[in-house]
Amino acid sequence: MADDGANWSSYGRTHDEQRYSPLAQIDRRNVGRLGLAWSLDLTDAISFNSSPLAVDGVLYFSGDRAIVRAVDARRGELLWTYDPQAWKHSPRGIAMAWNTNRGIAHLDGRIYVGTPDGRLVALDAKTGEPAWATRTFPVGDKRAITGPPRAFAGRVYVGHGGADFGARGYLDAYDAGTGERLWRFYTVPGDPAAGFENAAMEKAAKTWAGRWWQHGGGGTVWHAITYDPALDLVYLGVGNGSPWDYGRRSEGKGDNLFLSSIVAVRGATGEYVWHYQTTPGDEWDFTATQDIVLADLEIDGKPRRVLMQAPKNGFYYVIDRATGELLRAAPYDKVTWATHVDMRTGRPVEAKGVRLADVERFTIYPGPWGAHNWQAMSFSPRTGLAYIPTMTQAGTFARLPGWEGRDKFFYIGKIVEHAAKPEDSKGSLVAFDPVAGRERWRVDYDAVWNGGTLVTAGDLVFHGTAAGEFLAYDARNGRRLWGFDAQRGISSAPISYAVDGQQYVAVLVGWGGLAAFGSPAFNKYPWRYRGPGIRLLAFALDGRAQLPPKPAPEPQRITDTGTEPIDAKAAETGFLVYHTSSCATCHGGGAVSNGASGPDLRGSQLLTDYRAFRAVLVEGLLLPGGMPMFDDLTESEVRGVYEYLRQQARAAATAK
């Protein structure tokens, strides 16, 4: 397939994950003529966190519940839809996917998607019919696939999430033609008594203490996977530990390899080659699962083949991708947990009072949501700059009493609160110079949680925001050149493609992900669950299409729960169950949600009928719509959640 920029056939367009389009028909001088070419409403969708792929005039993309769609890239007509119906396979386990999916892969006429219940499915790109499906983990494992697989050199690579649920992480490679698993590379060691899978795991075990394997260990590869065909190296970004609490996870000892690390393995065999750990002994959820970008840069007067990452911890890393040598490390946003990275040792120099072993409570920047999360960054070889969607948001940490909780289904070992000065709680688009190690320009937004970025050879950076704006900036200086009211928040990253000589820019609209958590920092715009505006947009020069009029914002409805007294003791139990059983991840912390991933339950009529509430929560009445079946809850726990939600609804009604 010729790389002329017409196609966008991988998550980051090509194996280097630069999210750079060589198309330049749309540029700084004419972007003012950019208009809507077509739109496709997707009223059955909940949210979008993925980027489309563009292959030979067809757009392919995934959405919530790992539903895949194919659309004619010229006219925006839906060609086919594939629904893996994950709820049939794992009614309880889909709770761990949070109604999100961040992308798909394409190779040789097939589309590859990972499902929340752990299947890797190959679809015929023309028809959407499954060619094969393989189970990557058993039903009942506390894992979920939400990230995009990658497909290169006849192989499909896929990881999974679930560190916060006690999983042990790994990366799998499958034969793209047959679905046969070729190899598995574990990212943290298992029980030493069972033996180690390879020398890498034996080496890693020396950096752990206590009985870490009883907690799972964590280290899931839930997003970042990049491939260098010249070196046949796969670079995987490894996540946080399980639990977060370093003292309870590893007795406060050791670096805990390969948590919060970039690891290079052989693409053909999965053999360990090298690693770089961004956050040794992590206890802040500072994952290294963010995009890994490959580029050729001149460092200290010498050409170097590098990889780059802006992980959660706030430092931007430039690393020799053949050897793992650290070349640059500099902060790209506000960082207070460490003063700097020691370039001699490669280790961060931690500030005082940022470990629970030393203090009972502390506040640091960034918080566990990171200075940059999974929203895609891009890199332009023309400007030499990386374009990062950043977040300035602190977190306050304290140890959680009774940390193991009910059946250990969801545990991190800490209380974590949003904390920030009002002027700091914001998102930004940052243009960062990786060689100089400093910011070149910045655009600030009111909301923390925004979309990913695209940069083009027309020297344009495209970015969608929580406010529902789709914007184009001058890649050289950050000057805003164009904007479009998308009518709903955007958390996806745009792409650019060409059909019949016409360049398009496309973006999925449908705010989601962590935006459901209910913090005021994430909740500045009143997007409602399955509200209007969830759609795919495509733009071209002199486009003349129009969106329907923007509807007025809907006020948050609060259910009248009557006068029946709240059982305060049951509500206290319900608070704990609600916040440790994945309820809060879709419906919002404190039962306050903007509805991106699930409705605000304070407005649910189910709060007036316990039997109906129980039928949804325990019996799976709404499973096909993405509501998990929590059949592992006891009757007292179900009643507790019911009372807690009634309590929250009544408090909201009183506040009005």
Buried (B, 14 or more C-beta within 10 A) or exposed (E): EEEEBBBBBBBBBBBBBBBBBBBBBBBBEBBEEBBBBBBBBBEBBBBBBBBBBBBEBBBBBBBBBBBBBBBBBBEBEEBBBBBBBBBEBBBBBBBBBBBBBBBBBBBEEBBBBBBBBBBBBBBBBEEBEBBBBBBBBEEEBBBBBBBBBBBBBBBBBBBBBBBBBBBBBBBBBBBBBEBEBBBEBBBBBBBBEEEBBEEBBEBBBEBBBBEBBEBBBBBBBBBBBBBBEEBBBBBBBBBBBBBBBBBBBBBBBBBBBBBBBBBBBBBBEBBBBBBBBBBBBBBBBBBBBBBBBBBEBEBEEEEBBBBBBBBBBBBBBBBBBBEBBBBBBBBBBBBBBBEEBEEEEBBBEBBEEBBBEEEEEBBBBBBBBBBBBBBBBBBBBBBBBBBBBBBBBBBBBBBBEEBEBBEBBBBBBBBBBBBBEEEBBBBBBBBBBBBEBEBBBBBEBBBBBBBBBBBBBBBBBBBBBBBBBBBBBBBBEBEEBBEBEBBBBBBBBBBBBBBEEBBBBBBBBBBBBBBBBBBEBBBBBEBBBBBBBBBBBBBBBEBEBEBEEEEEEEEBBBBEBEEEEBBEEBBEBBBBBBBBBBBBBBBBBBBBBBBBBBBBBBBBEBBBEBEBBBBBBBEBBBBEEBBBBBEEBEEEBBBBBBBBBBBBBBBBEEEE
